Amino acid sequence: MAAKAFFRKALKNNERPDKIAIDKSGSNISALDSVNKNLEEDEQIEVRQNKYLNNIVEQDHRFIKKRTKPMLGFKNFQSAKITISGIENIRMIQKGQITGADTHRYAFENFKMLMAS
């Protein structure tokens, strides 16, 4: 029931994803199956259940956890959203995931290029 409520709330407040990578948790599978049961076949969410895919996603969150853990949490959702989006933007610049970025340049050079455009 908790996983079902989580997915229902997440889908209500955000765009519907095309794919979701989950671990082998039975509650997540049953919750997504019940969500997909109410959707048409072309709108259903693809469930990707692979240990290695989930590990990649979890490792990407490692840097967010590293920054937010000393903060001891957030007082409200808005401040969490702003802080985490800033951390994500910095990580994207560092990884060269912005348009026109060069992975052979330093992160600051990519940031300077982004600000100049």
Phi and psi in radians as a Rosetta constraint file:
Dihedral C 1 N 2 CA 2 C 2 CIRCULARHARMONIC -1.161 0.35
Dihedral N 2 CA 2 C 2 N 3 CIRCULARHARMONIC -0.724 0.35
Dihedral C 2 N 3 CA 3 C 3 CIRCULARHARMONIC -1.154 0.35
Dihedral N 3 CA 3 C 3 N 4 CIRCULARHARMONIC -0.684 0.35
Dihedral C 3 N 4 CA 4 C 4 CIRCULARHARMONIC -1.111 0.35
Dihedral N 4 CA 4 C 4 N 5 CIRCULARHARMONIC -0.765 0.35
Dihedral C 4 N 5 CA 5 C 5 CIRCULARHARMONIC -1.137 0.35
Dihedral N 5 CA 5 C 5 N 6 CIRCULARHARMONIC -0.670 0.35
Dihedral C 5 N 6 CA 6 C 6 CIRCULARHARMONIC -1.082 0.35
Dihedral N 6 CA 6 C 6 N 7 CIRCULARHARMONIC -0.866 0.35
Dihedral C 6 N 7 CA 7 C 7 CIRCULARHARMONIC -1.137 0.35
Dihedral N 7 CA 7 C 7 N 8 CIRCULARHARMONIC -0.675 0.35
Dihedral C 7 N 8 CA 8 C 8 CIRCULARHARMONIC -1.091 0.35
Dihedral N 8 CA 8 C 8 N 9 CIRCULARHARMONIC -0.780 0.35
Dihedral C 8 N 9 CA 9 C 9 CIRCULARHARMONIC -1.181 0.35
Dihedral N 9 CA 9 C 9 N 10 CIRCULARHARMONIC -0.726 0.35
Dihedral C 9 N 10 CA 10 C 10 CIRCULARHARMONIC -1.112 0.35
Dihedral N 10 CA 10 C 10 N 11 CIRCULARHARMONIC -0.705 0.35
Dihedral C 10 N 11 CA 11 C 11 CIRCULARHARMONIC -1.272 0.35
Dihedral N 11 CA 11 C 11 N 12 CIRCULARHARMONIC -0.506 0.35
Dihedral C 11 N 12 CA 12 C 12 CIRCULARHARMONIC -1.257 0.35
Dihedral N 12 CA 12 C 12 N 13 CIRCULARHARMONIC -0.625 0.35
Dihedral C 12 N 13 CA 13 C 13 CIRCULARHARMONIC -1.643 0.35
Dihedral N 13 CA 13 C 13 N 14 CIRCULARHARMONIC -0.135 0.35
Dihedral C 13 N 14 CA 14 C 14 CIRCULARHARMONIC -2.377 0.35
Dihedral N 14 CA 14 C 14 N 15 CIRCULARHARMONIC 3.012 0.35
Dihedral C 14 N 15 CA 15 C 15 CIRCULARHARMONIC -1.227 0.35
Dihedral N 15 CA 15 C 15 N 16 CIRCULARHARMONIC 2.650 0.35
Dihedral C 15 N 16 CA 16 C 16 CIRCULARHARMONIC -1.309 0.35
Dihedral N 16 CA 16 C 16 N 17 CIRCULARHARMONIC 2.169 0.35
Dihedral C 16 N 17 CA 17 C 17 CIRCULARHARMONIC -1.343 0.35
Dihedral N 17 CA 17 C 17 N 18 CIRCULARHARMONIC 2.741 0.35
Dihedral C 17 N 18 CA 18 C 18 CIRCULARHARMONIC -1.378 0.35
Dihedral N 18 CA 18 C 18 N 19 CIRCULARHARMONIC -0.642 0.35
Dihedral C 18 N 19 CA 19 C 19 CIRCULARHARMONIC -2.386 0.35
Dihedral N 19 CA 19 C 19 N 20 CIRCULARHARMONIC 2.606 0.35
Dihedral C 19 N 20 CA 20 C 20 CIRCULARHARMONIC -2.296 0.35
Dihedral N 20 CA 20 C 20 N 21 CIRCULARHARMONIC 2.237 0.35
Dihedral C 20 N 21 CA 21 C 21 CIRCULARHARMONIC -1.681 0.35
Dihedral N 21 CA 21 C 21 N 22 CIRCULARHARMONIC 2.139 0.35
Dihedral C 21 N 22 CA 22 C 22 CIRCULARHARMONIC -2.271 0.35
Dihedral N 22 CA 22 C 22 N 23 CIRCULARHARMONIC 2.908 0.35
Dihedral C 22 N 23 CA 23 C 23 CIRCULARHARMONIC -1.515 0.35
Dihedral N 23 CA 23 C 23 N 24 CIRCULARHARMONIC -2.861 0.35
Dihedral C 23 N 24 CA 24 C 24 CIRCULARHARMONIC -1.479 0.35
Dihedral N 24 CA 24 C 24 N 25 CIRCULARHARMONIC 0.312 0.35
Dihedral C 24 N 25 CA 25 C 25 CIRCULARHARMONIC -1.160 0.35
Dihedral N 25 CA 25 C 25 N 26 CIRCULARHARMONIC 2.193 0.35
Dihedral C 25 N 26 CA 26 C 26 CIRCULARHARMONIC -1.176 0.35
Dihedral N 26 CA 26 C 26 N 27 CIRCULARHARMONIC -0.558 0.35
Dihedral C 26 N 27 CA 27 C 27 CIRCULARHARMONIC -1.195 0.35
Dihedral N 27 CA 27 C 27 N 28 CIRCULARHARMONIC -0.655 0.35
Dihedral C 27 N 28 CA 28 C 28 CIRCULARHARMONIC -1.138 0.35
Dihedral N 28 CA 28 C 28 N 29 CIRCULARHARMONIC -0.712 0.35
Dihedral C 28 N 29 CA 29 C 29 CIRCULARHARMONIC -1.101 0.35
Dihedral N 29 CA 29 C 29 N 30 CIRCULARHARMONIC -0.855 0.35
Dihedral C 29 N 30 CA 30 C 30 CIRCULARHARMONIC -1.145 0.35
Dihedral N 30 CA 30 C 30 N 31 CIRCULARHARMONIC -0.632 0.35
Dihedral C 30 N 31 CA 31 C 31 CIRCULARHARMONIC -1.153 0.35
Dihedral N 31 CA 31 C 31 N 32 CIRCULARHARMONIC -0.777 0.35
Dihedral C 31 N 32 CA 32 C 32 CIRCULARHARMONIC -1.190 0.35
Dihedral N 32 CA 32 C 32 N 33 CIRCULARHARMONIC -0.589 0.35
Dihedral C 32 N 33 CA 33 C 33 CIRCULARHARMONIC -1.111 0.35
Dihedral N 33 CA 33 C 33 N 34 CIRCULARHARMONIC -0.701 0.35
Dihedral C 33 N 34 CA 34 C 34 CIRCULARHARMONIC -1.228 0.35
Dihedral N 34 CA 34 C 34 N 35 CIRCULARHARMONIC -0.588 0.35
Dihedral C 34 N 35 CA 35 C 35 CIRCULARHARMONIC -1.175 0.35
Dihedral N 35 CA 35 C 35 N 36 CIRCULARHARMONIC -0.776 0.35
Dihedral C 35 N 36 CA 36 C 36 CIRCULARHARMONIC -1.164 0.35
Dihedral N 36 CA 36 C 36 N 37 CIRCULARHARMONIC -0.467 0.35
Dihedral C 36 N 37 CA 37 C 37 CIRCULARHARMONIC -1.107 0.35
Dihedral N 37 CA 37 C 37 N 38 CIRCULARHARMONIC -0.530 0.35
Dihedral C 37 N 38 CA 38 C 38 CIRCULARHARMONIC -1.520 0.35
Dihedral N 38 CA 38 C 38 N 39 CIRCULARHARMONIC -0.099 0.35
Dihedral C 38 N 39 CA 39 C 39 CIRCULARHARMONIC -1.817 0.35
Dihedral N 39 CA 39 C 39 N 40 CIRCULARHARMONIC 2.699 0.35
Dihedral C 39 N 40 CA 40 C 40 CIRCULARHARMONIC -1.206 0.35
Dihedral N 40 CA 40 C 40 N 41 CIRCULARHARMONIC 2.811 0.35
Dihedral C 40 N 41 CA 41 C 41 CIRCULARHARMONIC -1.076 0.35
Dihedral N 41 CA 41 C 41 N 42 CIRCULARHARMONIC -0.652 0.35
Dihedral C 41 N 42 CA 42 C 42 CIRCULARHARMONIC -1.352 0.35
Dihedral N 42 CA 42 C 42 N 43 CIRCULARHARMONIC -0.235 0.35
Dihedral C 42 N 43 CA 43 C 43 CIRCULARHARMONIC -1.768 0.35
Dihedral N 43 CA 43 C 43 N 44 CIRCULARHARMONIC -0.056 0.35
Dihedral C 43 N 44 CA 44 C 44 CIRCULARHARMONIC -1.165 0.35
Dihedral N 44 CA 44 C 44 N 45 CIRCULARHARMONIC 2.602 0.35
Dihedral C 44 N 45 CA 45 C 45 CIRCULARHARMONIC -1.483 0.35
Dihedral N 45 CA 45 C 45 N 46 CIRCULARHARMONIC 2.247 0.35
Dihedral C 45 N 46 CA 46 C 46 CIRCULARHARMONIC -1.356 0.35
Dihedral N 46 CA 46 C 46 N 47 CIRCULARHARMONIC 2.235 0.35
Dihedral C 46 N 47 CA 47 C 47 CIRCULARHARMONIC -1.716 0.35
Dihedral N 47 CA 47 C 47 N 48 CIRCULARHARMONIC 2.059 0.35
Dihedral C 47 N 48 CA 48 C 48 CIRCULARHARMONIC -1.864 0.35
Dihedral N 48 CA 48 C 48 N 49 CIRCULARHARMONIC 1.910 0.35
Dihedral C 48 N 49 CA 49 C 49 CIRCULARHARMONIC -1.988 0.35
Dihedral N 49 CA 49 C 49 N 50 CIRCULARHARMONIC 1.584 0.35
Dihedral C 49 N 50 CA 50 C 50 CIRCULARHARMONIC -2.492 0.35
Dihedral N 50 CA 50 C 50 N 51 CIRCULARHARMONIC 2.256 0.35
Dihedral C 50 N 51 CA 51 C 51 CIRCULARHARMONIC -0.994 0.35
Dihedral N 51 CA 51 C 51 N 52 CIRCULARHARMONIC -0.706 0.35
Dihedral C 51 N 52 CA 52 C 52 CIRCULARHARMONIC -1.298 0.35
Dihedral N 52 CA 52 C 52 N 53 CIRCULARHARMONIC -0.624 0.35
Dihedral C 52 N 53 CA 53 C 53 CIRCULARHARMONIC -1.103 0.35
Dihedral N 53 CA 53 C 53 N 54 CIRCULARHARMONIC -0.757 0.35
Dihedral C 53 N 54 CA 54 C 54 CIRCULARHARMONIC -1.144 0.35
Dihedral N 54 CA 54 C 54 N 55 CIRCULARHARMONIC -0.648 0.35
Dihedral C 54 N 55 CA 55 C 55 CIRCULARHARMONIC -1.119 0.35
Dihedral N 55 CA 55 C 55 N 56 CIRCULARHARMONIC -0.649 0.35
Dihedral C 55 N 56 CA 56 C 56 CIRCULARHARMONIC -1.089 0.35
Dihedral N 56 CA 56 C 56 N 57 CIRCULARHARMONIC -0.767 0.35
Dihedral C 56 N 57 CA 57 C 57 CIRCULARHARMONIC -1.126 0.35
Dihedral N 57 CA 57 C 57 N 58 CIRCULARHARMONIC -0.774 0.35
Dihedral C 57 N 58 CA 58 C 58 CIRCULARHARMONIC -1.122 0.35
Dihedral N 58 CA 58 C 58 N 59 CIRCULARHARMONIC -0.678 0.35
Dihedral C 58 N 59 CA 59 C 59 CIRCULARHARMONIC -1.156 0.35
Dihedral N 59 CA 59 C 59 N 60 CIRCULARHARMONIC -0.556 0.35
Dihedral C 59 N 60 CA 60 C 60 CIRCULARHARMONIC -1.181 0.35
Dihedral N 60 CA 60 C 60 N 61 CIRCULARHARMONIC -0.473 0.35
Dihedral C 60 N 61 CA 61 C 61 CIRCULARHARMONIC -1.448 0.35
Dihedral N 61 CA 61 C 61 N 62 CIRCULARHARMONIC -0.129 0.35
Dihedral C 61 N 62 CA 62 C 62 CIRCULARHARMONIC -1.000 0.35
Dihedral N 62 CA 62 C 62 N 63 CIRCULARHARMONIC -0.690 0.35
Dihedral C 62 N 63 CA 63 C 63 CIRCULARHARMONIC -1.280 0.35
Dihedral N 63 CA 63 C 63 N 64 CIRCULARHARMONIC -0.535 0.35
Dihedral C 63 N 64 CA 64 C 64 CIRCULARHARMONIC -1.171 0.35
Dihedral N 64 CA 64 C 64 N 65 CIRCULARHARMONIC -0.788 0.35
Dihedral C 64 N 65 CA 65 C 65 CIRCULARHARMONIC -1.059 0.35
Dihedral N 65 CA 65 C 65 N 66 CIRCULARHARMONIC -0.677 0.35
Dihedral C 65 N 66 CA 66 C 66 CIRCULARHARMONIC -1.091 0.35
Dihedral N 66 CA 66 C 66 N 67 CIRCULARHARMONIC -0.643 0.35
Dihedral C 66 N 67 CA 67 C 67 CIRCULARHARMONIC -1.410 0.35
Dihedral N 67 CA 67 C 67 N 68 CIRCULARHARMONIC -0.648 0.35
Dihedral C 67 N 68 CA 68 C 68 CIRCULARHARMONIC -1.552 0.35
Dihedral N 68 CA 68 C 68 N 69 CIRCULARHARMONIC -0.369 0.35
Dihedral C 68 N 69 CA 69 C 69 CIRCULARHARMONIC -1.044 0.35
Dihedral N 69 CA 69 C 69 N 70 CIRCULARHARMONIC -0.786 0.35
Dihedral C 69 N 70 CA 70 C 70 CIRCULARHARMONIC -1.126 0.35
Dihedral N 70 CA 70 C 70 N 71 CIRCULARHARMONIC -0.321 0.35
Dihedral C 70 N 71 CA 71 C 71 CIRCULARHARMONIC -1.302 0.35
Dihedral N 71 CA 71 C 71 N 72 CIRCULARHARMONIC -0.276 0.35
Dihedral C 71 N 72 CA 72 C 72 CIRCULARHARMONIC 1.055 0.35
Dihedral N 72 CA 72 C 72 N 73 CIRCULARHARMONIC 0.655 0.35
Dihedral C 72 N 73 CA 73 C 73 CIRCULARHARMONIC 1.637 0.35
Dihedral N 73 CA 73 C 73 N 74 CIRCULARHARMONIC 3.121 0.35
Dihedral C 73 N 74 CA 74 C 74 CIRCULARHARMONIC -2.087 0.35
Dihedral N 74 CA 74 C 74 N 75 CIRCULARHARMONIC 2.639 0.35
Dihedral C 74 N 75 CA 75 C 75 CIRCULARHARMONIC -1.410 0.35
Dihedral N 75 CA 75 C 75 N 76 CIRCULARHARMONIC -0.557 0.35
Dihedral C 75 N 76 CA 76 C 76 CIRCULARHARMONIC -2.544 0.35
Dihedral N 76 CA 76 C 76 N 77 CIRCULARHARMONIC 2.904 0.35
Dihedral C 76 N 77 CA 77 C 77 CIRCULARHARMONIC -1.134 0.35
Dihedral N 77 CA 77 C 77 N 78 CIRCULARHARMONIC -0.668 0.35
Dihedral C 77 N 78 CA 78 C 78 CIRCULARHARMONIC -1.073 0.35
Dihedral N 78 CA 78 C 78 N 79 CIRCULARHARMONIC -0.783 0.35
Dihedral C 78 N 79 CA 79 C 79 CIRCULARHARMONIC -1.179 0.35
Dihedral N 79 CA 79 C 79 N 80 CIRCULARHARMONIC -0.608 0.35
Dihedral C 79 N 80 CA 80 C 80 CIRCULARHARMONIC -1.127 0.35
Dihedral N 80 CA 80 C 80 N 81 CIRCULARHARMONIC -0.760 0.35
Dihedral C 80 N 81 CA 81 C 81 CIRCULARHARMONIC -1.078 0.35
Dihedral N 81 CA 81 C 81 N 82 CIRCULARHARMONIC -0.792 0.35
Dihedral C 81 N 82 CA 82 C 82 CIRCULARHARMONIC -1.151 0.35
Dihedral N 82 CA 82 C 82 N 83 CIRCULARHARMONIC -0.789 0.35
Dihedral C 82 N 83 CA 83 C 83 CIRCULARHARMONIC -1.134 0.35
Dihedral N 83 CA 83 C 83 N 84 CIRCULARHARMONIC -0.821 0.35
Dihedral C 83 N 84 CA 84 C 84 CIRCULARHARMONIC -1.173 0.35
Dihedral N 84 CA 84 C 84 N 85 CIRCULARHARMONIC -0.635 0.35
Dihedral C 84 N 85 CA 85 C 85 CIRCULARHARMONIC -1.174 0.35
Dihedral N 85 CA 85 C 85 N 86 CIRCULARHARMONIC -0.607 0.35
Dihedral C 85 N 86 CA 86 C 86 CIRCULARHARMONIC -1.135 0.35
Dihedral N 86 CA 86 C 86 N 87 CIRCULARHARMONIC -0.761 0.35
Dihedral C 86 N 87 CA 87 C 87 CIRCULARHARMONIC -1.079 0.35
Dihedral N 87 CA 87 C 87 N 88 CIRCULARHARMONIC -0.761 0.35
Dihedral C 87 N 88 CA 88 C 88 CIRCULARHARMONIC -1.094 0.35
Dihedral N 88 CA 88 C 88 N 89 CIRCULARHARMONIC -0.714 0.35
Dihedral C 88 N 89 CA 89 C 89 CIRCULARHARMONIC -1.104 0.35
Dihedral N 89 CA 89 C 89 N 90 CIRCULARHARMONIC -0.733 0.35
Dihedral C 89 N 90 CA 90 C 90 CIRCULARHARMONIC -1.109 0.35
Dihedral N 90 CA 90 C 90 N 91 CIRCULARHARMONIC -0.747 0.35
Dihedral C 90 N 91 CA 91 C 91 CIRCULARHARMONIC -1.098 0.35
Dihedral N 91 CA 91 C 91 N 92 CIRCULARHARMONIC -0.681 0.35
Dihedral C 91 N 92 CA 92 C 92 CIRCULARHARMONIC -1.116 0.35
Dihedral N 92 CA 92 C 92 N 93 CIRCULARHARMONIC -0.686 0.35
Dihedral C 92 N 93 CA 93 C 93 CIRCULARHARMONIC -1.145 0.35
Dihedral N 93 CA 93 C 93 N 94 CIRCULARHARMONIC -0.756 0.35
Dihedral C 93 N 94 CA 94 C 94 CIRCULARHARMONIC -1.103 0.35
Dihedral N 94 CA 94 C 94 N 95 CIRCULARHARMONIC -0.635 0.35
Dihedral C 94 N 95 CA 95 C 95 CIRCULARHARMONIC -1.502 0.35
Dihedral N 95 CA 95 C 95 N 96 CIRCULARHARMONIC -0.033 0.35
Dihedral C 95 N 96 CA 96 C 96 CIRCULARHARMONIC 1.278 0.35
Dihedral N 96 CA 96 C 96 N 97 CIRCULARHARMONIC 0.551 0.35
Dihedral C 96 N 97 CA 97 C 97 CIRCULARHARMONIC -1.661 0.35
Dihedral N 97 CA 97 C 97 N 98 CIRCULARHARMONIC 0.273 0.35
Dihedral C 97 N 98 CA 98 C 98 CIRCULARHARMONIC -1.766 0.35
Dihedral N 98 CA 98 C 98 N 99 CIRCULARHARMONIC 2.706 0.35
Dihedral C 98 N 99 CA 99 C 99 CIRCULARHARMONIC -1.090 0.35
Dihedral N 99 CA 99 C 99 N 100 CIRCULARHARMONIC 2.233 0.35
Dihedral C 99 N 100 CA 100 C 100 CIRCULARHARMONIC 1.489 0.35
Dihedral N 100 CA 100 C 100 N 101 CIRCULARHARMONIC 0.035 0.35
Dihedral C 100 N 101 CA 101 C 101 CIRCULARHARMONIC -1.325 0.35
Dihedral N 101 CA 101 C 101 N 102 CIRCULARHARMONIC 2.652 0.35
Dihedral C 101 N 102 CA 102 C 102 CIRCULARHARMONIC -2.034 0.35
Dihedral N 102 CA 102 C 102 N 103 CIRCULARHARMONIC 2.113 0.35
Dihedral C 102 N 103 CA 103 C 103 CIRCULARHARMONIC -1.198 0.35
Dihedral N 103 CA 103 C 103 N 104 CIRCULARHARMONIC -0.239 0.35
Dihedral C 103 N 104 CA 104 C 104 CIRCULARHARMONIC -1.562 0.35
Dihedral N 104 CA 104 C 104 N 105 CIRCULARHARMONIC -0.108 0.35
Dihedral C 104 N 105 CA 105 C 105 CIRCULARHARMONIC -1.611 0.35
Dihedral N 105 CA 105 C 105 N 106 CIRCULARHARMONIC 2.829 0.35
Dihedral C 105 N 106 CA 106 C 106 CIRCULARHARMONIC -1.217 0.35
Dihedral N 106 CA 106 C 106 N 107 CIRCULARHARMONIC 2.735 0.35
Dihedral C 106 N 107 CA 107 C 107 CIRCULARHARMONIC -1.031 0.35
Dihedral N 107 CA 107 C 107 N 108 CIRCULARHARMONIC -0.674 0.35
Dihedral C 107 N 108 CA 108 C 108 CIRCULARHARMONIC -1.111 0.35
Dihedral N 108 CA 108 C 108 N 109 CIRCULARHARMONIC -0.662 0.35
Dihedral C 108 N 109 CA 109 C 109 CIRCULARHARMONIC -1.144 0.35
Dihedral N 109 CA 109 C 109 N 110 CIRCULARHARMONIC -0.682 0.35
Dihedral C 109 N 110 CA 110 C 110 CIRCULARHARMONIC -1.135 0.35
Dihedral N 110 CA 110 C 110 N 111 CIRCULARHARMONIC -0.695 0.35
Dihedral C 110 N 111 CA 111 C 111 CIRCULARHARMONIC -1.127 0.35
Dihedral N 111 CA 111 C 111 N 112 CIRCULARHARMONIC -0.766 0.35
Dihedral C 111 N 112 CA 112 C 112 CIRCULARHARMONIC -1.072 0.35
Dihedral N 112 CA 112 C 112 N 113 CIRCULARHARMONIC -0.714 0.35
Dihedral C 112 N 113 CA 113 C 113 CIRCULARHARMONIC -1.105 0.35
Dihedral N 113 CA 113 C 113 N 114 CIRCULARHARMONIC -0.703 0.35
Dihedral C 113 N 114 CA 114 C 114 CIRCULARHARMONIC -1.152 0.35
Dihedral N 114 CA 114 C 114 N 115 CIRCULARHARMONIC -0.732 0.35
Dihedral C 114 N 115 CA 115 C 115 CIRCULARHARMONIC -1.234 0.35
Dihedral N 115 CA 115 C 115 N 116 CIRCULARHARMONIC -0.514 0.35
Dihedral C 115 N 116 CA 116 C 116 CIRCULARHARMONIC -1.290 0.35
Dihedral N 116 CA 116 C 116 N 117 CIRCULARHARMONIC -0.428 0.35
